[in-house]
């Protein structure tokens, strides 16, 4: 299973060095989202890259709608990749939903991770009593309806909002990877992500964490970073980037690379 999964999810290991750095992309992108980050780390790290099964670069036949009903299946994929590569210790950088996947993986196998670096992470996207996730249920349903009604129009509207900053190249890149995804898979994964709630398990995370968040993110309110820090079970730090957008690795890769370097275990 391990080796077939490595092929299916386009797993690559690049760079050199004894330290292992896993870069896990978020919803709507694929591993190419990290291409501007790689040059900063490949000289002193072996970097593991892969595509989530929902990415447009993965054969959609591999997406089992009955299996990927929760994020647990994505966690199993990640752990299977690390086991197949015989990695017993790594620093994990997860963007967006992959930050969530890393959190859950660290609860299952804490010894695998010497640090989690969470970029644009939210334990719950929906607002709740005494919790500001950023969205009401009705707003989420409107998003789903827009996706179903006209996927192209939804992408053309969502991509600039998500990028936030005035970086046309980043908008084009994010639009490209969204268009690569099959619309029914995008909608299915969106429902899984938007309905997930990790608030109750944050205290089980004992691996040290660095939380990296932009000052203005349409998907993750700035207050979420403090909430996560206050509820994680281990040591954590918050790094706020004074920029806009949910995809700093596309819109401000140099700045994000500097913060990632600061966040790496010493």
TORKOL-4160 file (C-alpha; in steps of 0.2 Angstrom, whole numbers, padded with zeros to 4 digits, m for minus):
266
<pt num="1" X="0000" Y="0000" Z="0000"/>
<pt num="2" X="0014" Y="0012" Z="0005"/>
<pt num="3" X="0023" Y="0012" Z="m0012"/>
<pt num="4" X="0007" Y="0013" Z="m0022"/>
<pt num="5" X="0002" Y="0028" Z="m0011"/>
<pt num="6" X="0018" Y="0037" Z="m0014"/>
<pt num="7" X="0015" Y="0035" Z="m0033"/>
<pt num="8" X="m0003" Y="0040" Z="m0032"/>
<pt num="9" X="0000" Y="0056" Z="m0022"/>
<pt num="10" X="0015" Y="0061" Z="m0032"/>
<pt num="11" X="0027" Y="0060" Z="m0017"/>
<pt num="12" X="0044" Y="0068" Z="m0019"/>
<pt num="13" X="0059" Y="0071" Z="m0008"/>
<pt num="14" X="0071" Y="0085" Z="m0013"/>
<pt num="15" X="0086" Y="0094" Z="m0005"/>
<pt num="16" X="0100" Y="0087" Z="0006"/>
<pt num="17" X="0104" Y="0087" Z="0024"/>
<pt num="18" X="0099" Y="0076" Z="0039"/>
<pt num="19" X="0084" Y="0086" Z="0045"/>
<pt num="20" X="0067" Y="0082" Z="0037"/>
<pt num="21" X="0055" Y="0095" Z="0033"/>
<pt num="22" X="0037" Y="0090" Z="0027"/>
<pt num="23" X="0028" Y="0103" Z="0017"/>
<pt num="24" X="0009" Y="0099" Z="0015"/>
<pt num="25" X="m0002" Y="0110" Z="0004"/>
<pt num="26" X="m0019" Y="0116" Z="0008"/>
<pt num="27" X="m0036" Y="0116" Z="0000"/>
<pt num="28" X="m0037" Y="0121" Z="m0018"/>
<pt num="29" X="m0019" Y="0120" Z="m0021"/>
<pt num="30" X="m0006" Y="0106" Z="m0024"/>
<pt num="31" X="0013" Y="0104" Z="m0020"/>
<pt num="32" X="0017" Y="0117" Z="m0033"/>
<pt num="33" X="0011" Y="0130" Z="m0020"/>
<pt num="34" X="0028" Y="0127" Z="m0011"/>
<pt num="35" X="0039" Y="0130" Z="m0027"/>
<pt num="36" X="0045" Y="0148" Z="m0021"/>
<pt num="37" X="0048" Y="0142" Z="m0003"/>
<pt num="38" X="0059" Y="0127" Z="m0008"/>
<pt num="39" X="0075" Y="0137" Z="m0013"/>
<pt num="40" X="0076" Y="0143" Z="0005"/>
<pt num="41" X="0077" Y="0126" Z="0013"/>
<pt num="42" X="0083" Y="0113" Z="0001"/>
<pt num="43" X="0102" Y="0116" Z="0005"/>
<pt num="44" X="0100" Y="0110" Z="0023"/>
<pt num="45" X="0084" Y="0100" Z="0023"/>
<pt num="46" X="0077" Y="0084" Z="0015"/>
<pt num="47" X="0060" Y="0091" Z="0010"/>
<pt num="48" X="0045" Y="0079" Z="0008"/>
<pt num="49" X="0032" Y="0085" Z="m0004"/>
<pt num="50" X="0015" Y="0077" Z="m0009"/>
<pt num="51" X="m0002" Y="0080" Z="m0015"/>
<pt num="52" X="m0018" Y="0078" Z="m0005"/>
<pt num="53" X="m0029" Y="0065" Z="m0014"/>
<pt num="54" X="m0041" Y="0079" Z="m0018"/>
<pt num="55" X="m0028" Y="0089" Z="m0028"/>
<pt num="56" X="m0031" Y="0091" Z="m0046"/>
<pt num="57" X="m0014" Y="0083" Z="m0050"/>
<pt num="58" X="m0020" Y="0067" Z="m0043"/>
<pt num="59" X="m0030" Y="0054" Z="m0053"/>
<pt num="60" X="m0048" Y="0058" Z="m0047"/>
<pt num="61" X="m0051" Y="0039" Z="m0047"/>
<pt num="62" X="m0041" Y="0038" Z="m0031"/>
<pt num="63" X="m0053" Y="0049" Z="m0022"/>
<pt num="64" X="m0065" Y="0037" Z="m0013"/>
<pt num="65" X="m0080" Y="0047" Z="m0008"/>
<pt num="66" X="m0084" Y="0034" Z="0005"/>
<pt num="67" X="m0067" Y="0034" Z="0013"/>
<pt num="68" X="m0063" Y="0053" Z="0013"/>
<pt num="69" X="m0079" Y="0058" Z="0023"/>
<pt num="70" X="m0068" Y="0064" Z="0037"/>
<pt num="71" X="m0051" Y="0071" Z="0039"/>
<pt num="72" X="m0045" Y="0055" Z="0047"/>
<pt num="73" X="m0042" Y="0047" Z="0030"/>
<pt num="74" X="m0030" Y="0061" Z="0026"/>
<pt num="75" X="m0021" Y="0058" Z="0042"/>
<pt num="76" X="m0019" Y="0040" Z="0038"/>
<pt num="77" X="m0012" Y="0045" Z="0021"/>
<pt num="78" X="0001" Y="0056" Z="0029"/>
<pt num="79" X="0006" Y="0043" Z="0041"/>
<pt num="80" X="0007" Y="0030" Z="0028"/>
<pt num="81" X="0019" Y="0042" Z="0017"/>
<pt num="82" X="0030" Y="0045" Z="0032"/>
<pt num="83" X="0031" Y="0026" Z="0036"/>
<pt num="84" X="0034" Y="0021" Z="0018"/>
<pt num="85" X="0049" Y="0034" Z="0017"/>
<pt num="86" X="0055" Y="0027" Z="0034"/>
<pt num="87" X="0054" Y="0044" Z="0042"/>
<pt num="88" X="0054" Y="0043" Z="0061"/>
<pt num="89" X="0056" Y="0062" Z="0065"/>
<pt num="90" X="0052" Y="0077" Z="0055"/>
<pt num="91" X="0046" Y="0095" Z="0056"/>
<pt num="92" X="0029" Y="0097" Z="0048"/>
<pt num="93" X="0023" Y="0113" Z="0039"/>
<pt num="94" X="0004" Y="0112" Z="0035"/>
<pt num="95" X="m0006" Y="0125" Z="0027"/>
<pt num="96" X="m0024" Y="0127" Z="0030"/>
<pt num="97" X="m0033" Y="0110" Z="0030"/>
<pt num="98" X="m0015" Y="0102" Z="0031"/>
<pt num="99" X="m0012" Y="0111" Z="0047"/>
<pt num="100" X="m0028" Y="0102" Z="0053"/>
<pt num="101" X="m0021" Y="0085" Z="0047"/>
<pt num="102" X="m0004" Y="0088" Z="0055"/>
<pt num="103" X="m0013" Y="0092" Z="0072"/>
<pt num="104" X="m0023" Y="0076" Z="0071"/>
<pt num="105" X="m0007" Y="0066" Z="0065"/>
<pt num="106" X="0003" Y="0072" Z="0080"/>
<pt num="107" X="m0010" Y="0067" Z="0092"/>
<pt num="108" X="m0010" Y="0049" Z="0085"/>
<pt num="109" X="0009" Y="0048" Z="0083"/>
<pt num="110" X="0018" Y="0062" Z="0093"/>
<pt num="111" X="0035" Y="0054" Z="0092"/>
<pt num="112" X="0035" Y="0057" Z="0073"/>
<pt num="113" X="0035" Y="0076" Z="0075"/>
<pt num="114" X="0048" Y="0087" Z="0083"/>
<pt num="115" X="0038" Y="0103" Z="0078"/>
<pt num="116" X="0022" Y="0108" Z="0069"/>
<pt num="117" X="0021" Y="0124" Z="0059"/>
<pt num="118" X="0003" Y="0129" Z="0056"/>
<pt num="119" X="0000" Y="0141" Z="0042"/>
<pt num="120" X="m0017" Y="0149" Z="0041"/>
<pt num="121" X="m0024" Y="0136" Z="0053"/>
<pt num="122" X="m0042" Y="0136" Z="0060"/>
<pt num="123" X="m0049" Y="0123" Z="0072"/>
<pt num="124" X="m0067" Y="0128" Z="0066"/>
<pt num="125" X="m0072" Y="0139" Z="0052"/>
<pt num="126" X="m0090" Y="0141" Z="0058"/>
<pt num="127" X="m0094" Y="0154" Z="0072"/>
<pt num="128" X="m0101" Y="0147" Z="0088"/>
<pt num="129" X="m0105" Y="0153" Z="0106"/>
<pt num="130" X="m0090" Y="0163" Z="0112"/>
<pt num="131" X="m0080" Y="0158" Z="0097"/>
<pt num="132" X="m0077" Y="0168" Z="0081"/>
<pt num="133" X="m0073" Y="0156" Z="0066"/>
<pt num="134" X="m0077" Y="0169" Z="0053"/>
<pt num="135" X="m0093" Y="0162" Z="0045"/>
<pt num="136" X="m0111" Y="0158" Z="0049"/>
<pt num="137" X="m0119" Y="0142" Z="0043"/>
<pt num="138" X="m0130" Y="0152" Z="0030"/>
<pt num="139" X="m0114" Y="0160" Z="0023"/>
<pt num="140" X="m0106" Y="0143" Z="0020"/>
<pt num="141" X="m0122" Y="0136" Z="0012"/>
<pt num="142" X="m0121" Y="0151" Z="0000"/>
<pt num="143" X="m0103" Y="0146" Z="m0004"/>
<pt num="144" X="m0109" Y="0128" Z="m0008"/>
<pt num="145" X="m0123" Y="0134" Z="m0019"/>
<pt num="146" X="m0112" Y="0145" Z="m0029"/>
<pt num="147" X="m0100" Y="0131" Z="m0032"/>
<pt num="148" X="m0113" Y="0120" Z="m0038"/>
<pt num="149" X="m0122" Y="0133" Z="m0049"/>
<pt num="150" X="m0106" Y="0139" Z="m0058"/>
<pt num="151" X="m0089" Y="0132" Z="m0053"/>
<pt num="152" X="m0080" Y="0144" Z="m0065"/>
<pt num="153" X="m0088" Y="0159" Z="m0058"/>
<pt num="154" X="m0085" Y="0154" Z="m0040"/>
<pt num="155" X="m0067" Y="0151" Z="m0043"/>
<pt num="156" X="m0065" Y="0168" Z="m0052"/>
<pt num="157" X="m0073" Y="0176" Z="m0037"/>
<pt num="158" X="m0065" Y="0166" Z="m0023"/>
<pt num="159" X="m0047" Y="0166" Z="m0029"/>
<pt num="160" X="m0044" Y="0185" Z="m0027"/>
<pt num="161" X="m0053" Y="0185" Z="m0010"/>
<pt num="162" X="m0042" Y="0171" Z="m0004"/>
<pt num="163" X="m0026" Y="0178" Z="m0010"/>
<pt num="164" X="m0031" Y="0195" Z="m0003"/>
<pt num="165" X="m0016" Y="0205" Z="m0008"/>
<pt num="166" X="m0014" Y="0213" Z="m0025"/>
<pt num="167" X="m0003" Y="0200" Z="m0032"/>
<pt num="168" X="m0011" Y="0195" Z="m0049"/>
<pt num="169" X="0002" Y="0181" Z="m0052"/>
<pt num="170" X="m0004" Y="0172" Z="m0035"/>
<pt num="171" X="m0022" Y="0174" Z="m0040"/>
<pt num="172" X="m0018" Y="0166" Z="m0057"/>
<pt num="173" X="m0009" Y="0152" Z="m0049"/>
<pt num="174" X="m0022" Y="0148" Z="m0036"/>
<pt num="175" X="m0036" Y="0149" Z="m0049"/>
<pt num="176" X="m0026" Y="0137" Z="m0060"/>
<pt num="177" X="m0025" Y="0124" Z="m0046"/>
<pt num="178" X="m0043" Y="0126" Z="m0041"/>
<pt num="179" X="m0048" Y="0123" Z="m0060"/>
<pt num="180" X="m0038" Y="0108" Z="m0060"/>
<pt num="181" X="m0049" Y="0100" Z="m0046"/>
<pt num="182" X="m0065" Y="0091" Z="m0051"/>
<pt num="183" X="m0079" Y="0102" Z="m0045"/>
<pt num="184" X="m0089" Y="0088" Z="m0037"/>
<pt num="185" X="m0073" Y="0083" Z="m0027"/>
<pt num="186" X="m0070" Y="0102" Z="m0022"/>
<pt num="187" X="m0088" Y="0103" Z="m0016"/>
<pt num="188" X="m0086" Y="0087" Z="m0006"/>
<pt num="189" X="m0070" Y="0092" Z="0002"/>
<pt num="190" X="m0076" Y="0109" Z="0006"/>
<pt num="191" X="m0091" Y="0102" Z="0016"/>
<pt num="192" X="m0079" Y="0090" Z="0025"/>
<pt num="193" X="m0067" Y="0105" Z="0030"/>
<pt num="194" X="m0081" Y="0118" Z="0034"/>
<pt num="195" X="m0090" Y="0105" Z="0045"/>
<pt num="196" X="m0074" Y="0100" Z="0055"/>
<pt num="197" X="m0071" Y="0105" Z="0073"/>
<pt num="198" X="m0055" Y="0102" Z="0082"/>
<pt num="199" X="m0057" Y="0114" Z="0097"/>
<pt num="200" X="m0060" Y="0099" Z="0108"/>
<pt num="201" X="m0044" Y="0090" Z="0104"/>
<pt num="202" X="m0031" Y="0105" Z="0104"/>
<pt num="203" X="m0027" Y="0101" Z="0122"/>
<pt num="204" X="m0021" Y="0084" Z="0116"/>
<pt num="205" X="m0007" Y="0091" Z="0105"/>
<pt num="206" X="0009" Y="0090" Z="0115"/>
<pt num="207" X="0021" Y="0093" Z="0101"/>
<pt num="208" X="0028" Y="0111" Z="0100"/>
<pt num="209" X="0019" Y="0122" Z="0088"/>
<pt num="210" X="0022" Y="0138" Z="0079"/>
<pt num="211" X="0006" Y="0147" Z="0072"/>
<pt num="212" X="0009" Y="0158" Z="0057"/>
<pt num="213" X="m0005" Y="0169" Z="0052"/>
<pt num="214" X="m0008" Y="0185" Z="0041"/>
<pt num="215" X="m0015" Y="0200" Z="0049"/>
<pt num="216" X="m0030" Y="0200" Z="0037"/>
<pt num="217" X="m0036" Y="0183" Z="0031"/>
<pt num="218" X="m0054" Y="0181" Z="0023"/>
<pt num="219" X="m0054" Y="0163" Z="0029"/>
<pt num="220" X="m0046" Y="0164" Z="0047"/>
<pt num="221" X="m0049" Y="0179" Z="0058"/>
<pt num="222" X="m0034" Y="0186" Z="0067"/>
<pt num="223" X="m0042" Y="0181" Z="0084"/>
<pt num="224" X="m0040" Y="0163" Z="0080"/>
<pt num="225" X="m0021" Y="0162" Z="0082"/>
<pt num="226" X="m0023" Y="0168" Z="0100"/>
<pt num="227" X="m0037" Y="0155" Z="0103"/>
<pt num="228" X="m0026" Y="0141" Z="0096"/>
<pt num="229" X="m0011" Y="0146" Z="0106"/>
<pt num="230" X="m0022" Y="0147" Z="0122"/>
<pt num="231" X="m0029" Y="0129" Z="0119"/>
<pt num="232" X="m0015" Y="0119" Z="0113"/>
<pt num="233" X="m0008" Y="0106" Z="0125"/>
<pt num="234" X="0011" Y="0110" Z="0122"/>
<pt num="235" X="0022" Y="0125" Z="0120"/>
<pt num="236" X="0017" Y="0136" Z="0106"/>
<pt num="237" X="0022" Y="0153" Z="0098"/>
<pt num="238" X="0012" Y="0165" Z="0086"/>
<pt num="239" X="0020" Y="0173" Z="0071"/>
<pt num="240" X="0009" Y="0187" Z="0064"/>
<pt num="241" X="0013" Y="0192" Z="0046"/>
<pt num="242" X="0008" Y="0210" Z="0042"/>
<pt num="243" X="0001" Y="0206" Z="0025"/>
<pt num="244" X="m0016" Y="0201" Z="0018"/>
<pt num="245" X="m0022" Y="0184" Z="0012"/>
<pt num="246" X="m0024" Y="0166" Z="0016"/>
<pt num="247" X="m0009" Y="0160" Z="0004"/>
<pt num="248" X="0007" Y="0169" Z="0009"/>
<pt num="249" X="0017" Y="0155" Z="0001"/>
<pt num="250" X="0010" Y="0162" Z="m0016"/>
<pt num="251" X="0008" Y="0180" Z="m0012"/>
<pt num="252" X="0023" Y="0184" Z="m0001"/>
<pt num="253" X="0035" Y="0169" Z="m0002"/>
<pt num="254" X="0051" Y="0178" Z="0004"/>
<pt num="255" X="0042" Y="0184" Z="0020"/>
<pt num="256" X="0034" Y="0167" Z="0024"/>
<pt num="257" X="0051" Y="0159" Z="0021"/>
<pt num="258" X="0059" Y="0170" Z="0034"/>
<pt num="259" X="0046" Y="0166" Z="0047"/>
<pt num="260" X="0047" Y="0147" Z="0043"/>
<pt num="261" X="0066" Y="0148" Z="0046"/>
<pt num="262" X="0063" Y="0157" Z="0063"/>
<pt num="263" X="0050" Y="0144" Z="0067"/>
<pt num="264" X="0061" Y="0129" Z="0064"/>
<pt num="265" X="0067" Y="0119" Z="0079"/>
<pt num="266" X="0084" Y="0126" Z="0084"/>
